[in-house]
Amino acid sequence: MPQLNPNPWFTIMLLTWLSFSFLMQPKLLSFISTNTPMNKALPTKPTPWTWPWT
């Protein structure tokens, strides 16, 4: 059964993972995010709903 032979597929997976880790990841992480996180105020406690039938 050829699908159980890990010989070519493991090498391809390993090379793909290494190329992503060492070539692509630093390039992607060097971009500056345009949406910088902001400090938000703590959410206020919601006011209770006034039901018209009570």
Order of alpha helices (4+ residues) and beta strands (2+ residues): alpha-alpha
